[in-house]
Amino acid sequence: MNDSVMYSGSTSQKIKMYTIYWLGYILLFSLIQGLPTADFWRALSNECYSVLPKILFVLLIVEVAMPLLFFKKKRALFILIYVLSILFFAFIQRLIDNYIIIAFNLTEWKIEPLFSAPAYLYNVIKLQFVITIPLAIKLVYYLAEEKNRVQAILSEKLEAELFSLRNQFHPHFLFNVLNSLYSKILSKSDDSADIVLQISDFLRYSVYDVNSRHIPLEKEIEYLKNYISLQQLRFDNRLELSFSTNGICKNQFIEPFLILPFIENSFKYCLDDVNSQAWITISISASEDWLTIKIENSLPPDFSKNRNIENQYSGVGIANVKRRLELLYPNQHNLIIKNEEDSFFVSLKIKINDTH
């Protein structure tokens, strides 16, 4: 996402743009007030005296309140802060008018009460005028960045789906599943029909159901269970697997293909040695606000010495998930990856909403 010049760029760019804006503002109002009386320089000095509260007001609203409140959907609190701020800084302007500008620069003027309605309202209007342009620019850039963010999410999601499909439909994976199914059919096993149903559900989800941006967490877990069951067919008794869920309810939703890459990697690397025994532990739990996924798998002997595990786990699939998490759950997720001597551990926490 490209940095916006005035609000998302570097600090030096912001300072430069704000400097130009305030110099333009001071010059404009000095001309408006000074030309009719042919006293431009006194009008210029008056604007210089009173510009500091205006700067503080604009920075407070545009650079603090909007990012922390308005863009976080706390609009009522933002409006309250805005109203209180404009009233407060209008009062500061009245103090400057009476005790600096009139006292020293416009001595022929009569000092009015601090809360004189016309004078106070004039300062409120002036503050409103001075904040309009920065506030509008901030809002325009925010909307543009939100549009770019949505497009980036769609692009990353498509890439994740294609990457996952490539992995899932890899000939090695499919051939092993079909061979297992074939052997079950030959032995007239009662599991054959269940395996066909699992493959059907697996393919249907992978091709069709992921078109939705959000899917029920229950459906995602069922998909993961099908994937795990099909993977287990490949390894017979060489793999000890534990899969547990807790606190899952119907009104929880998640983006598809966020959990699967970590499970894919655990299968891929725990049985690197065709003769080795292995284990995988998967735990998925949900509270009112948070979804917690913990995945741990064993590693073959001397696996970490022969390969750079962290590089293996930071490949395209994991990098894609990390990017999608940054886009979908900014500041609302926590990903921990630990490479132990004989195991690999992943912990992912995501802040989820309980409504679609």
C-alpha positions as CSV (number, residue, x, y, z in Angstrom):
1,M,0.0,0.0,0.0
2,N,1.5,3.3,-1.0
3,D,2.0,5.9,1.7
4,S,-0.2,8.9,1.5
5,V,1.7,12.2,1.3
6,M,0.2,14.1,4.2
7,Y,-1.0,11.5,6.6
8,S,0.6,8.1,5.9
9,G,4.0,9.2,4.8
10,S,7.2,9.9,6.8
11,T,7.3,12.4,9.6
12,S,9.3,14.9,7.5
13,Q,6.7,14.8,4.8
14,K,3.9,15.5,7.3
15,I,5.8,18.4,8.8
16,K,6.5,19.8,5.3
17,M,2.8,19.6,4.2
18,Y,1.5,21.0,7.5
19,T,4.0,23.8,7.3
20,I,2.8,24.7,3.8
21,Y,-0.8,24.5,5.0
22,W,-0.3,26.8,8.0
23,L,1.7,29.3,6.1
24,G,-1.0,29.4,3.5
25,Y,-3.7,29.8,6.2
26,I,-1.9,32.6,8.0
27,L,-1.3,34.5,4.7
28,L,-4.9,34.1,3.6
29,F,-6.5,35.4,6.8
30,S,-3.9,38.2,7.0
31,L,-4.9,39.3,3.6
32,I,-8.6,39.0,4.3
33,Q,-8.3,41.1,7.5
34,G,-5.5,43.4,6.6
35,L,-6.3,44.6,3.1
36,P,-9.6,46.3,3.9
37,T,-7.8,48.4,6.6
38,A,-4.5,48.7,4.7
39,D,-2.8,47.2,7.7
40,F,-1.5,43.9,6.5
41,W,1.4,43.6,8.9
42,R,-0.7,44.0,12.0
43,A,-3.2,41.5,10.8
44,L,-0.2,39.1,10.1
45,S,1.1,39.5,13.6
46,N,-2.4,38.8,15.0
47,E,-2.7,35.6,13.1
48,C,0.8,34.5,14.3
49,Y,-0.3,35.1,17.9
50,S,-3.4,33.0,17.6
51,V,-2.2,30.1,15.3
52,L,-0.8,27.8,18.0
53,P,-4.2,26.8,19.5
54,K,-5.5,26.1,16.0
55,I,-2.5,23.9,15.3
56,L,-3.0,21.9,18.5
57,F,-6.7,21.5,17.8
58,V,-6.1,20.2,14.3
59,L,-3.4,17.8,15.4
60,L,-5.5,16.5,18.3
61,I,-8.5,15.8,16.1
62,V,-6.8,14.7,12.8
63,E,-3.8,12.9,14.1
64,V,-5.0,11.5,17.4
65,A,-8.8,11.3,17.7
66,M,-9.5,10.2,14.1
67,P,-7.1,7.2,14.1
68,L,-7.9,6.1,17.6
69,L,-11.7,6.7,17.6
70,F,-13.3,7.6,14.3
71,F,-11.5,4.9,12.3
72,K,-12.0,2.4,15.1
73,K,-15.8,2.8,14.8
74,K,-16.1,4.8,18.1
75,R,-17.9,7.6,16.4
76,A,-20.0,8.8,19.4
77,L,-16.9,9.2,21.5
78,F,-15.1,11.0,18.6
79,I,-18.0,13.5,18.3
80,L,-17.9,14.1,22.1
81,I,-14.1,14.7,22.0
82,Y,-14.5,16.9,18.9
83,V,-17.2,19.2,20.5
84,L,-15.4,19.5,23.8
85,S,-12.1,20.3,22.0
86,I,-13.5,22.9,19.8
87,L,-15.2,24.6,22.8
88,F,-12.0,24.4,24.8
89,F,-9.7,25.8,22.1
90,A,-12.3,28.5,21.3
91,F,-12.0,29.6,24.9
92,I,-8.1,29.6,24.6
93,Q,-8.6,31.8,21.5
94,R,-10.7,34.2,23.6
95,L,-7.9,34.4,26.1
96,I,-5.4,35.2,23.4
97,D,-7.8,37.8,21.8
98,N,-8.3,39.7,25.1
99,Y,-5.0,39.4,26.9
100,I,-2.5,39.4,24.0
101,I,-3.9,40.7,20.8
102,I,-6.2,43.5,22.1
103,A,-4.0,44.3,25.0
104,F,-0.8,44.8,23.0
105,N,-1.7,44.9,19.3
106,L,-5.2,46.3,19.0
107,T,-5.3,48.7,21.9
108,E,-8.0,50.8,20.4
109,W,-10.4,47.8,20.6
110,K,-12.7,47.3,23.6
111,I,-12.2,44.0,25.5
112,E,-15.3,41.9,25.5
113,P,-16.3,39.3,28.1
114,L,-14.6,36.0,27.6
115,F,-17.9,34.2,27.0
116,S,-19.4,36.9,24.8
117,A,-21.6,34.9,22.4
118,P,-20.7,36.7,19.1
119,A,-16.9,36.6,19.8
120,Y,-17.0,33.1,21.1
121,L,-19.0,31.8,18.2
122,Y,-16.6,33.6,15.8
123,N,-13.7,31.6,17.2
124,V,-15.7,28.3,17.0
125,I,-16.4,29.0,13.3
126,K,-12.8,29.9,12.6
127,L,-11.6,26.6,14.3
128,Q,-14.2,24.7,12.2
129,F,-12.9,26.4,9.1
130,V,-9.3,25.6,9.8
131,I,-9.9,21.9,10.4
132,T,-12.2,21.2,7.5
133,I,-9.4,20.7,4.9
134,P,-7.1,18.5,6.9
135,L,-10.0,16.5,8.2
136,A,-11.4,16.0,4.7
137,I,-8.0,15.0,3.3
138,K,-7.5,12.5,6.2
139,L,-10.9,11.0,5.5
140,V,-10.2,10.7,1.7
141,Y,-6.9,9.0,2.3
142,Y,-8.5,6.6,4.8
143,L,-11.2,5.6,2.4
144,A,-8.6,5.1,-0.4
145,E,-6.4,3.0,1.9
146,E,-9.5,0.9,3.0
147,K,-10.3,0.3,-0.6
148,N,-6.7,-0.8,-1.3
149,R,-6.8,-3.0,1.8
150,V,-9.9,-4.8,0.7
151,Q,-8.3,-5.4,-2.7
152,A,-5.2,-6.7,-1.1
153,I,-7.2,-9.0,1.1
154,L,-9.0,-10.4,-2.0
155,S,-5.7,-10.9,-3.8
156,E,-4.0,-12.6,-0.8
157,K,-7.1,-14.8,-0.3
158,L,-7.0,-15.9,-4.0
159,E,-3.3,-16.6,-3.7
160,A,-3.9,-18.6,-0.5
161,E,-6.7,-20.6,-2.1
162,L,-4.6,-21.4,-5.2
163,F,-1.5,-22.4,-3.1
164,S,-3.6,-24.6,-0.8
165,L,-5.3,-26.2,-3.8
166,R,-2.0,-26.9,-5.4
167,N,-0.8,-28.6,-2.2
168,Q,-4.0,-30.5,-1.5
169,F,-4.3,-31.8,-5.1
170,H,-0.6,-32.7,-5.4
171,P,-0.4,-36.1,-7.1
172,H,1.5,-37.6,-4.3
173,F,-1.3,-36.7,-1.8
174,L,-4.1,-37.8,-4.1
175,F,-2.5,-41.0,-5.2
176,N,-1.9,-42.1,-1.6
177,V,-5.5,-41.3,-0.6
178,L,-6.9,-43.2,-3.7
179,N,-4.5,-46.1,-3.1
180,S,-5.8,-46.3,0.5
181,L,-9.3,-46.2,-0.7
182,Y,-8.6,-48.9,-3.3
183,S,-7.2,-51.2,-0.6
184,K,-10.2,-50.6,1.6
185,I,-12.5,-51.5,-1.3
186,L,-10.6,-54.7,-2.1
187,S,-10.8,-55.7,1.5
188,K,-14.5,-54.7,1.5
189,S,-14.0,-52.5,4.4
190,D,-16.9,-50.6,5.9
191,D,-14.8,-47.5,5.8
192,S,-14.8,-47.2,2.0
193,A,-18.1,-45.3,1.8
194,D,-17.0,-42.9,4.6
195,I,-13.7,-42.2,2.7
196,V,-15.5,-41.4,-0.5
197,L,-17.8,-39.0,1.4
198,Q,-14.8,-37.3,3.0
199,I,-13.1,-36.8,-0.3
200,S,-16.4,-35.4,-1.7
201,D,-16.8,-33.0,1.1
202,F,-13.1,-32.1,1.0
203,L,-13.2,-31.2,-2.7
204,R,-16.6,-29.4,-2.4
205,Y,-15.2,-27.1,0.3
206,S,-11.9,-26.5,-1.5
207,V,-13.6,-25.5,-4.7
208,Y,-16.8,-23.9,-3.8
209,D,-17.3,-23.0,-0.1
210,V,-14.3,-20.8,0.2
211,N,-15.8,-18.2,-2.2
212,S,-17.3,-16.6,0.9
213,R,-15.1,-14.1,2.7
214,H,-16.2,-15.4,6.1
215,I,-17.2,-18.9,6.9
216,P,-18.6,-20.6,10.0
217,L,-15.8,-21.8,12.3
218,E,-17.6,-25.1,12.7
219,K,-17.5,-25.6,8.9
220,E,-13.7,-24.8,8.8
221,I,-13.1,-27.3,11.6
222,E,-15.1,-30.0,9.8
223,Y,-13.0,-29.4,6.7
224,L,-9.8,-29.7,8.8
225,K,-11.1,-33.0,10.2
226,N,-11.6,-34.3,6.7
227,Y,-8.2,-33.2,5.6
228,I,-6.6,-34.8,8.7
229,S,-8.5,-38.1,8.2
230,L,-7.4,-38.3,4.6
231,Q,-3.8,-37.6,5.6
232,Q,-3.9,-40.3,8.2
233,L,-4.7,-42.9,5.6
234,R,-1.2,-42.3,4.2
235,F,0.6,-43.1,7.4
236,D,-1.3,-46.1,8.9
237,N,0.0,-46.7,12.4
238,R,3.2,-44.6,12.2
239,L,1.4,-41.4,13.2
240,E,-0.1,-40.7,16.6
241,L,-2.5,-37.8,16.3
242,S,-4.5,-35.8,18.8
243,F,-7.1,-33.3,17.6
244,S,-9.3,-31.5,20.1
245,T,-11.7,-28.5,20.1
246,N,-13.3,-26.5,22.8
247,G,-15.8,-23.7,23.0
248,I,-16.8,-23.7,19.3
249,C,-20.3,-22.3,18.7
250,K,-22.5,-21.5,15.7
251,N,-22.1,-17.7,15.7
252,Q,-18.3,-17.7,15.2
253,F,-16.8,-16.9,11.8
254,I,-13.3,-17.0,10.3
255,E,-11.5,-16.4,7.0
256,P,-10.9,-19.7,5.2
257,F,-7.4,-21.2,4.8
258,L,-5.9,-19.5,7.8
259,I,-5.3,-22.6,9.9
260,L,-4.7,-25.3,7.2
261,P,-1.2,-24.2,6.1
262,F,0.2,-24.9,9.6
263,I,-1.5,-28.3,9.7
264,E,-0.2,-29.1,6.2
265,N,3.4,-28.3,7.4
266,S,3.0,-30.5,10.5
267,F,2.2,-33.5,8.3
268,K,4.8,-32.6,5.8
269,Y,7.8,-32.4,8.2
270,C,6.9,-34.8,11.1
271,L,7.3,-37.9,8.9
272,D,10.3,-36.9,6.8
273,D,11.8,-40.3,7.4
274,V,9.6,-43.0,5.9
275,N,10.5,-45.4,8.7
276,S,10.0,-43.1,11.6
277,Q,7.2,-42.8,14.1
278,A,5.7,-39.4,14.6
279,W,3.0,-37.5,16.5
280,I,1.0,-34.4,16.0
281,T,-1.1,-32.5,18.5
282,I,-3.8,-30.0,17.4
283,S,-5.9,-28.0,19.7
284,I,-8.5,-25.4,18.7
285,S,-10.4,-23.5,21.4
286,A,-12.6,-20.4,21.3
287,S,-13.7,-18.0,24.0
288,E,-16.1,-15.1,23.6
289,D,-13.6,-12.9,21.7
290,W,-10.5,-15.1,20.9
291,L,-9.8,-18.1,18.9
292,T,-6.7,-20.1,19.9
293,I,-5.0,-22.6,17.7
294,K,-2.0,-24.7,19.0
295,I,-0.2,-27.1,16.7
296,E,2.8,-29.2,17.7
297,N,4.5,-31.9,15.7
298,S,7.5,-34.1,16.2
299,L,10.6,-33.9,14.0
300,P,12.6,-36.9,12.7
301,P,16.0,-37.4,14.4
302,D,18.6,-34.9,13.3
303,F,16.1,-33.2,11.1
304,S,16.9,-29.7,12.5
305,K,20.6,-30.3,11.9
306,N,20.0,-31.2,8.2
307,R,17.6,-28.4,7.4
308,N,16.8,-24.9,8.3
309,I,13.4,-25.5,9.9
310,E,12.5,-21.9,10.3
311,N,13.1,-21.3,6.6
312,Q,10.9,-24.3,5.8
313,Y,8.1,-22.9,7.9
314,S,8.4,-19.4,6.5
315,G,7.8,-20.5,2.9
316,V,5.1,-19.3,0.5
317,G,2.2,-20.8,2.5
318,I,3.2,-19.5,5.9
319,A,4.3,-16.1,4.5
320,N,0.9,-15.9,2.8
321,V,-0.9,-16.6,6.1
322,K,1.2,-14.0,8.0
323,R,0.4,-11.4,5.3
324,R,-3.3,-12.2,5.4
325,L,-3.4,-12.0,9.2
326,E,-1.8,-8.6,9.0
327,L,-4.5,-7.5,6.6
328,L,-7.5,-9.2,8.1
329,Y,-6.7,-8.9,11.8
330,P,-4.4,-5.9,12.3
331,N,-3.3,-5.7,15.9
332,Q,-5.9,-8.4,16.7
333,H,-3.8,-11.6,16.4
334,N,-0.7,-13.1,17.9
335,L,1.4,-15.7,16.1
336,I,4.2,-17.6,17.9
337,I,6.4,-20.2,16.1
338,K,9.0,-22.1,18.1
339,N,11.6,-24.5,16.7
340,E,12.6,-27.0,19.4
341,E,15.3,-29.7,19.0
342,D,12.8,-32.5,18.4
343,S,9.5,-30.7,17.8
344,F,7.9,-27.7,16.2
345,F,5.3,-25.6,17.9
346,V,2.8,-23.0,16.5
347,S,0.4,-20.9,18.5
348,L,-2.0,-18.6,16.8
349,K,-4.5,-16.3,18.6
350,I,-7.1,-14.4,16.6
351,K,-9.7,-11.9,17.9
352,I,-13.0,-13.0,16.4
353,N,-16.5,-11.5,16.4
354,D,-19.5,-13.6,17.5
355,T,-21.6,-12.3,14.6
356,H,-21.3,-12.7,10.9
